Amino acid sequence: GQEHISYILGYSSQIQIDYLCDPFVPSLNKAKKIMAEYSGDPLVENPDPLVLTDQEELLSHVDSIDLLVIASPNYLHTPTLLKWGVHDLTILVEKPISVSREQHDQLRALSSSDEWKARIWVAMEYRYIPAIAKLLSLIPEIGDLKMVTIRENRYPFLHKVGKWNRDRQKTGDTLVEKCCHFFDLFRLITQKEAVLPRMKTLAQRGLNYHDEPDQFEIPIIDSAFVTMPFRNNESEQKKSNAIGCLELCMFSEGSRHQEEIIVTGTKGRLEAYLPENKVYEFFRPSQKLWSDRSEPPPPSSVQHKVFDCSNVREIHSIEGKIPTHGGYHYCSTAIEWYHLLNEIKRYDDTREFRPHVSLDDGLRAVEMGIEATAKLAEDLDE
């Protein structure tokens, strides 16, 4: 929630924080410290928020709330949505929106009923990371998309309140908690749905946190490979399918790249690297440029381009100022807020709400993570 607060204050001419609610007082104190650090536009006077520790008390103010941000531990996202979703307001909810099949089904059922009134935007800010946004814009240039590989090499999960992020019952396990971002990107890149029964998973547990005094009976996943095919419907021809591979390693501090996204089509290939924040585009050589197929293609026959994605506003075609402190995601949360605030304005004018990441998008990403984790039950090493 602290990152969201910092960017909200960067848009203080459009939005103000009226309430802070958290049962854990140290977190509230950190939030207030962030508010002091990012005090917003000095020309805009924003009153101090009402600080609460009880969600029920916050709910009593629902009629005065236009936008609710849910940035709580994962297992609380669905219960909170079930409480607030029956009210007429906009909700930005952090990922993953559910951590189990039961929560997924509860949320799917209520959101499909006449009781549901809220407008949901799921916080999948990886879509707005400049290099990823650039890659997405270039996909039409590489022909029919056939393969997508997403790799994350990173440090273990950091400590959070009560170590809730070490408990797979509270996170949905790592392939839900961490990788729903990537499952969302697979769907966005391919514009197809994963064939869940054909997902395959290999994973390892218990490599991190073994030196911590409090251990859970079954530790969370530390590394995994997940493979899956994508298609839009059963009748879609096999040649139209795409295949995807996710690779996760949570004990690879110091890797050259933390995230890598590689998309290959019939005409070429795209590679996005973070934190390098560059995209490389390669085109397959034509028959004319590679006429002798008994030899490898000459280096000059492979055309390529390199895109530096360090200018956030340029990549996203944004005019005017936006908050540009990096946060944890290359300013992507600032872009997420830019689009969310524009969509709220559009809703005020048209009464139509078109989130970039809908409730259904959030549920489908979670469903992929749940299915990938369930596949481990078939592995004798699990």
C-alpha positions as CSV (number, residue, x, y, z in Angstrom):
1,G,0.0,0.0,0.0
2,Q,2.9,2.4,0.6
3,E,3.9,2.4,-3.1
4,H,0.3,3.3,-4.0
5,I,0.2,6.1,-1.4
6,S,3.3,7.6,-2.9
7,Y,1.9,7.7,-6.4
8,I,-1.6,8.8,-5.3
9,L,0.1,11.9,-3.8
10,G,1.8,12.4,-7.1
11,Y,-1.6,13.0,-8.6
12,S,-2.9,15.1,-5.7
13,S,-4.6,17.6,-8.1
14,Q,-7.0,14.7,-9.0
15,I,-7.3,12.6,-5.9
16,Q,-6.9,12.8,-2.2
17,I,-6.5,10.2,0.6
18,D,-9.4,10.5,3.0
19,Y,-8.9,7.3,5.0
20,L,-6.1,5.0,6.1
21,C,-7.1,1.7,7.6
22,D,-4.9,-1.1,8.9
23,P,-5.2,-3.2,12.1
24,F,-1.4,-3.2,12.4
25,V,-0.4,0.2,13.9
26,P,3.3,0.1,12.7
27,S,2.0,-0.2,9.1
28,L,-0.2,2.8,9.7
29,N,2.8,4.7,11.0
30,K,4.8,3.8,7.9
31,A,1.9,5.0,5.7
32,K,1.9,8.3,7.5
33,K,5.6,8.6,7.0
34,I,5.2,8.0,3.3
35,M,2.5,10.7,3.2
36,A,4.9,13.2,4.8
37,E,7.7,12.2,2.4
38,Y,5.5,12.5,-0.8
39,S,3.4,15.4,0.3
40,G,2.0,16.0,-3.2
41,D,1.4,19.3,-5.1
42,P,2.2,22.2,-2.7
43,L,-0.5,24.2,-4.5
44,V,-3.2,21.6,-3.5
45,E,-4.4,21.5,0.0
46,N,-5.2,18.0,1.1
47,P,-6.6,17.4,4.7
48,D,-5.1,14.8,6.9
49,P,-6.8,11.4,6.4
50,L,-8.9,9.8,9.1
51,V,-6.8,6.9,10.5
52,L,-8.6,3.7,11.5
53,T,-7.7,0.2,12.6
54,D,-11.1,-1.4,12.1
55,Q,-12.4,-2.2,8.6
56,E,-16.0,-2.3,9.9
57,E,-15.6,1.3,11.0
58,L,-14.2,2.2,7.5
59,L,-17.2,0.4,5.9
60,S,-19.5,2.7,7.8
61,H,-18.1,5.6,5.7
62,V,-18.7,3.8,2.4
63,D,-21.0,6.5,1.1
64,S,-18.2,9.0,1.2
65,I,-15.7,6.8,-0.6
66,D,-15.3,7.0,-4.3
67,L,-12.3,4.7,-4.6
68,L,-11.0,2.0,-2.3
69,V,-7.5,0.5,-2.6
70,I,-7.1,-3.0,-1.2
71,A,-3.5,-3.7,-0.4
72,S,-3.7,-6.2,2.4
73,P,-2.1,-9.7,2.8
74,N,-3.2,-11.9,0.0
75,Y,-5.7,-14.1,1.8
76,L,-7.7,-11.0,2.8
77,H,-8.3,-9.8,-0.7
78,T,-11.3,-11.9,-1.5
79,P,-13.0,-11.5,2.0
80,T,-12.6,-7.7,1.6
81,L,-13.9,-7.7,-1.9
82,L,-17.0,-9.7,-0.8
83,K,-17.7,-7.1,1.8
84,W,-17.2,-4.0,-0.4
85,G,-18.3,-5.4,-3.8
86,V,-21.9,-5.0,-3.0
87,H,-21.5,-1.2,-2.8
88,D,-21.4,1.4,-5.6
89,L,-17.7,2.4,-5.7
90,T,-14.5,1.8,-7.7
91,I,-12.0,-0.7,-6.2
92,L,-8.3,-1.1,-7.0
93,V,-7.4,-4.5,-5.6
94,E,-3.9,-5.9,-5.4
95,K,-3.0,-9.2,-6.9
96,P,-3.7,-12.0,-6.4
97,I,-7.4,-11.4,-5.8
98,S,-7.9,-15.0,-4.5
99,V,-5.6,-17.6,-3.0
100,S,-7.7,-20.8,-3.3
101,R,-10.3,-22.4,-5.4
102,E,-12.9,-21.7,-2.7
103,Q,-12.1,-18.0,-2.7
104,H,-12.0,-17.9,-6.5
105,D,-15.4,-19.6,-6.7
106,Q,-17.0,-17.3,-4.0
107,L,-15.8,-14.2,-5.8
108,R,-16.8,-15.5,-9.2
109,A,-20.3,-16.3,-7.9
110,L,-21.0,-13.0,-6.1
111,S,-19.6,-10.8,-8.8
112,S,-21.9,-12.5,-11.3
113,S,-25.0,-11.8,-9.1
114,D,-27.4,-8.9,-9.0
115,E,-25.9,-7.9,-5.6
116,W,-22.6,-6.9,-7.1
117,K,-22.2,-3.2,-7.7
118,A,-18.5,-2.3,-7.5
119,R,-16.2,-1.5,-10.4
120,I,-13.0,-3.5,-10.1
121,W,-9.5,-2.8,-11.4
122,V,-6.9,-5.4,-10.5
123,A,-3.4,-4.1,-9.9
124,M,-1.3,-5.9,-12.5
125,E,1.3,-3.2,-12.9
126,Y,3.7,-5.4,-14.8
127,R,1.7,-4.6,-17.9
128,Y,2.9,-1.0,-17.6
129,I,6.7,-1.6,-17.1
130,P,8.1,0.4,-20.0
131,A,10.1,-2.5,-21.6
132,I,7.0,-4.8,-21.3
133,A,4.7,-2.2,-22.7
134,K,7.1,-1.7,-25.7
135,L,7.3,-5.4,-26.3
136,L,3.5,-5.6,-26.3
137,S,3.3,-2.8,-28.9
138,L,5.7,-4.7,-31.2
139,I,4.0,-8.1,-31.2
140,P,2.1,-7.5,-34.5
141,E,5.5,-7.1,-36.3
142,I,6.7,-10.7,-35.7
143,G,4.0,-12.7,-37.4
144,D,1.9,-15.4,-35.9
145,L,2.9,-15.7,-32.3
146,K,4.1,-19.2,-31.4
147,M,6.2,-19.2,-28.2
148,V,6.4,-17.1,-25.0
149,T,9.0,-17.6,-22.4
150,I,9.0,-15.6,-19.1
151,R,11.8,-16.0,-16.7
152,E,12.3,-14.4,-13.3
153,N,15.6,-14.7,-11.4
154,R,15.4,-12.9,-8.1
155,Y,16.0,-12.8,-4.3
156,P,13.7,-14.6,-1.8
157,F,10.5,-13.0,-0.5
158,L,11.2,-10.2,1.9
159,H,9.8,-10.2,5.5
160,K,6.2,-9.1,5.9
161,V,3.9,-8.7,8.9
162,G,3.6,-11.9,10.8
163,K,5.5,-13.8,8.0
164,W,2.2,-14.3,6.2
165,N,4.0,-14.5,2.9
166,R,5.8,-17.6,4.1
167,D,2.5,-19.4,4.7
168,R,1.2,-21.1,1.5
169,Q,-2.3,-21.1,2.9
170,K,-2.3,-17.3,3.1
171,T,-0.5,-16.7,-0.2
172,G,-1.9,-19.5,-2.4
173,D,1.8,-20.5,-2.7
174,T,4.4,-18.8,-4.9
175,L,2.8,-19.7,-8.3
176,V,-0.3,-17.8,-7.2
177,E,1.3,-15.0,-5.1
178,K,4.2,-14.1,-7.3
179,C,3.4,-15.6,-10.7
180,C,-0.2,-14.4,-11.3
181,H,1.6,-11.3,-12.7
182,F,3.3,-13.5,-15.3
183,F,0.2,-15.6,-16.0
184,D,-1.6,-12.3,-16.7
185,L,1.1,-11.4,-19.1
186,F,0.9,-14.8,-20.9
187,R,-2.8,-14.1,-21.6
188,L,-2.1,-10.5,-22.6
189,I,0.7,-11.4,-25.0
190,T,-0.9,-14.4,-26.6
191,Q,-4.5,-13.0,-26.6
192,K,-5.5,-16.6,-25.8
193,E,-6.4,-18.7,-22.8
194,A,-4.2,-21.4,-21.2
195,V,-5.4,-25.0,-21.7
196,L,-5.4,-25.7,-18.0
197,P,-5.6,-29.6,-18.2
198,R,-2.4,-29.6,-20.2
199,M,-0.3,-27.5,-17.8
200,K,2.8,-29.2,-16.5
201,T,4.8,-28.1,-13.4
202,L,8.1,-29.0,-11.8
203,A,9.0,-27.2,-8.6
204,Q,11.3,-27.2,-5.6
205,R,10.6,-26.2,-2.0
206,G,12.6,-25.6,1.2
207,L,15.7,-24.0,-0.2
208,N,15.0,-20.6,1.3
209,Y,14.2,-19.6,4.9
210,H,15.6,-22.9,6.4
211,D,17.6,-20.8,8.9
212,E,14.5,-19.0,10.2
213,P,13.2,-20.2,13.6
214,D,9.6,-20.4,12.6
215,Q,9.0,-23.1,10.0
216,F,5.9,-24.2,8.2
217,E,5.2,-27.9,7.8
218,I,5.3,-27.5,4.0
219,P,7.5,-24.6,2.8
220,I,6.5,-22.4,-0.1
221,I,7.8,-23.0,-3.6
222,D,11.3,-21.5,-4.3
223,S,11.7,-22.5,-7.9
224,A,9.6,-23.8,-10.8
225,F,9.1,-24.5,-14.4
226,V,5.5,-24.3,-15.8
227,T,4.7,-25.1,-19.4
228,M,1.3,-24.6,-21.0
229,P,-0.4,-24.4,-24.4
230,F,-2.7,-21.5,-25.3
231,R,-5.7,-21.4,-27.6
232,N,-9.0,-19.6,-27.7
233,N,-11.4,-22.5,-28.2
234,E,-11.5,-26.2,-28.8
235,S,-12.2,-25.8,-32.5
236,E,-9.1,-23.5,-33.1
237,Q,-6.7,-25.3,-35.4
238,K,-3.5,-26.6,-33.7
239,K,-1.3,-24.5,-36.0
240,S,-2.9,-21.4,-34.4
241,N,-1.9,-22.5,-30.9
242,A,1.0,-20.9,-28.9
243,I,3.1,-22.5,-26.2
244,G,4.4,-20.9,-23.0
245,C,7.1,-21.6,-20.5
246,L,7.5,-19.9,-17.1
247,E,10.8,-20.2,-15.2
248,L,11.0,-18.9,-11.6
249,C,14.0,-19.0,-9.3
250,M,13.8,-17.3,-5.9
251,F,17.4,-17.8,-4.9
252,S,19.3,-16.1,-7.7
253,E,20.4,-12.8,-6.2
254,G,22.8,-10.9,-8.5
255,S,21.6,-12.3,-11.8
256,R,22.3,-10.1,-14.8
257,H,18.6,-10.0,-15.6
258,Q,15.8,-10.2,-13.0
259,E,13.0,-10.6,-15.6
260,E,13.2,-11.8,-19.2
261,I,10.3,-12.0,-21.6
262,I,11.0,-13.7,-25.0
263,V,8.2,-13.8,-27.6
264,T,8.8,-15.7,-30.9
265,G,6.6,-15.5,-34.0
266,T,6.8,-16.8,-37.5
267,K,8.6,-13.7,-38.7
268,G,10.7,-12.7,-35.8
269,R,11.4,-12.5,-32.1
270,L,11.2,-10.0,-29.3
271,E,13.3,-10.0,-26.1
272,A,12.6,-7.7,-23.1
273,Y,15.1,-7.5,-20.3
274,L,14.8,-5.9,-16.8
275,P,16.4,-4.0,-15.2
276,E,18.2,-3.2,-18.4
277,N,14.8,-1.9,-19.6
278,K,15.5,-2.6,-23.3
279,V,13.7,-4.5,-26.0
280,Y,15.5,-6.3,-28.8
281,E,13.7,-7.1,-32.0
282,F,15.0,-9.7,-34.5
283,F,13.6,-10.6,-37.9
284,R,14.1,-13.9,-39.6
285,P,16.1,-13.7,-42.9
286,S,14.2,-13.9,-46.2
287,Q,15.1,-16.4,-48.8
288,K,16.9,-13.7,-50.7
289,L,19.1,-12.8,-47.7
290,W,19.7,-16.5,-46.8
291,S,19.7,-18.3,-50.1
292,D,22.2,-21.1,-49.3
293,R,20.3,-23.1,-46.7
294,S,23.2,-25.6,-46.4
295,E,25.0,-23.0,-44.3
296,P,23.8,-21.0,-41.2
297,P,22.4,-17.6,-42.0
298,P,25.1,-14.9,-42.5
299,P,25.1,-12.4,-39.6
300,S,24.2,-9.6,-42.0
301,S,21.0,-11.4,-43.0
302,V,19.4,-11.2,-39.5
303,Q,17.9,-7.7,-39.1
304,H,17.5,-6.4,-35.6
305,K,16.6,-3.3,-33.6
306,V,17.2,-2.2,-30.0
307,F,14.7,0.0,-28.1
308,D,15.8,1.9,-25.0
309,C,12.7,2.1,-22.8
310,S,14.1,4.4,-20.1
311,N,11.7,7.3,-21.1
312,V,8.5,6.3,-19.4
313,R,6.3,9.1,-20.8
314,E,7.6,8.5,-24.3
315,I,6.9,4.7,-24.2
316,H,3.4,5.3,-22.9
317,S,2.7,8.4,-25.1
318,I,1.9,10.6,-22.1
319,E,1.9,14.3,-22.3
320,G,2.3,16.4,-19.2
321,K,3.8,15.5,-15.8
322,I,3.5,12.2,-14.0
323,P,5.2,11.1,-10.8
324,T,8.5,9.5,-11.8
325,H,10.0,8.1,-8.7
326,G,10.8,4.5,-9.5
327,G,9.1,2.6,-6.7
328,Y,9.7,-1.1,-7.2
329,H,8.4,-1.5,-10.7
330,Y,10.1,1.0,-13.0
331,C,7.4,3.6,-12.6
332,S,4.7,1.2,-13.8
333,T,2.5,1.9,-10.8
334,A,2.5,5.6,-11.8
335,I,1.2,4.6,-15.2
336,E,-1.4,2.3,-13.7
337,W,-2.7,5.2,-11.7
338,Y,-2.6,7.5,-14.7
339,H,-4.9,5.2,-16.6
340,L,-7.1,4.4,-13.6
341,L,-7.8,8.0,-12.9
342,N,-8.6,8.7,-16.6
343,E,-11.0,5.7,-16.5
344,I,-12.7,7.1,-13.4
345,K,-13.2,10.4,-15.2
346,R,-14.6,8.6,-18.2
347,Y,-17.0,6.7,-16.0
348,D,-18.2,9.9,-14.5
349,D,-19.0,11.2,-18.0
350,T,-20.3,8.0,-19.6
351,R,-21.3,5.6,-16.8
352,E,-19.2,3.0,-18.5
353,F,-16.2,1.5,-16.7
354,R,-13.6,-0.3,-18.8
355,P,-10.7,-1.4,-16.6
356,H,-7.4,-2.4,-18.2
357,V,-7.4,-5.4,-15.9
358,S,-10.8,-6.6,-15.0
359,L,-12.1,-8.9,-12.2
360,D,-12.3,-11.7,-14.8
361,D,-8.6,-11.1,-15.8
362,G,-7.6,-11.3,-12.2
363,L,-9.5,-14.5,-11.6
364,R,-8.1,-16.1,-14.7
365,A,-4.6,-15.4,-13.7
366,V,-5.2,-16.8,-10.2
367,E,-6.9,-19.9,-11.8
368,M,-3.7,-20.5,-13.8
369,G,-1.6,-20.3,-10.7
370,I,-3.9,-22.6,-8.7
371,E,-3.9,-25.2,-11.5
372,A,-0.1,-25.0,-11.9
373,T,0.3,-25.6,-8.1
374,A,-2.2,-28.4,-8.2
375,K,-0.2,-30.2,-10.8
376,L,2.5,-30.7,-8.2
377,A,0.2,-33.2,-6.3
378,E,0.9,-35.6,-9.2
379,D,4.7,-35.3,-8.6
380,L,6.0,-38.0,-6.2
381,D,8.6,-35.6,-5.0
382,E,6.0,-33.1,-3.7
